């Protein structure tokens, strides 16, 4: 059994303790401001006179601006540095998220929601790119799945929190509960963005909180991996190559499918839960959080197992297939308890597939091509963030039921798993055993 050297354990322990909790907080606030519209809709839709399709469009339009500015945002990040650019992103979207409290009709809602997407562009791929500079390959799945816990935690905590704000602040100071919701959950992004300037360190070599030998070890470790990836026979070597790189395009399509399913269910879940029975607003918040408790726990276990075995594609595809089955069962069941249990399975499989997924592009892309490639995959994938909520609303309005909407979301989740199996059939993409070069990690012959 290979034992990691003491400097490895010591250094990565310090890096994890310094960065991961803060990044969880960043992602928590980010996702809370993305999906709190789903809880606000319990009151807001009536106040603004929104139909199901109009709400679905408002929920999804954020992703249009997000997608359009994703790659340019990451190119700027390359120039000015992750610390400064991530702070700017958080402060800007926090201001706009707070302004959501003052929308007064469908058009103003569409406008502010779209501007939030533009402001937020580059945040998630920027964080991933930043992590690639701090976490070696054998630590990456665990680091990614743990920092992305900010997402399910935002729903686990945010669901009850959001519905409590709706319930107890309604008409306080002349504002509706949904307006206080946007104010209370927008301001923390501004404050955390300011703190980002102080807390994040740009590169390992600048980390005064590491010992000199730890800085040297981590800098060399990351540089060695970067050199190896640049020598890959199938890796893109220029920014233009990223957009015609087969695996990158396949990853983008898979991400589109999984995010279509993810945001289709996440932004509609409070209203789906409401349709199950006579629950009050606070109960809906707790019930909507339940699937993500299972999702959070499973992502930690499976992410660590993926790191331990070095296997990636089946750790992504199999949860996707299980999650798809959960969607289908939920769509067919007339029993609300069975349907809720099936949605827990669906959310768990969906979230595990979504988190472990990022180890694949991170294993192939390096340098500027990594920043652009990850941004492109995430940008194209987030088109699913528009399509999923909108089509879910359209099907709901057309059929007066969530049956076909849930089945549709399950179908796209299954397709994402199939694509990963196809593109990951090479050991180089599907497996990433630490210290064991694969056909893609071997340097080209001279």
Buried (B, 14 or more C-beta within 10 A) or exposed (E): EEEEEEBBEBBBEBBBEBBBEBBBBBBBBBBBBBBBBBBBBBBBBEBBEBEBBBBBBBBBBBBBBBBBBBBBBBBBBBEEBBBBBBBBBBBBBBBBBBBBBEBEEBEBBBEBBBBBBBBBBBBBBBBBBBBBBBBBBBBBBBBBBBBBBBBBBBBBBBBBBBBBBBBEBBEEEEBBBBBBBBBBBBBBBBEBBEBBEEBBBEBBBEBEEBBEEBBBBBBEBBEEBBEBBBBBEEBBBEBEBBBEBEBBBBBBBBBBBBBBBBBBBBBBBBBBBBBBEEBEBBBBBBBBBBBBBBBBEBBBEBBBBBBEEBBBBBBBBBBBBBBBBBBBBBBEBEEBEEBBBBBBBBBBBBBBBBBBBBBBBBBBBBBBBBBBBBBBBBBBBBBBBBBBBBBBBBBBBEEEEBBBBBBBBBBBBBBBBBBBBEBBEBBBBBBBBBEEEBEBBEEEEE
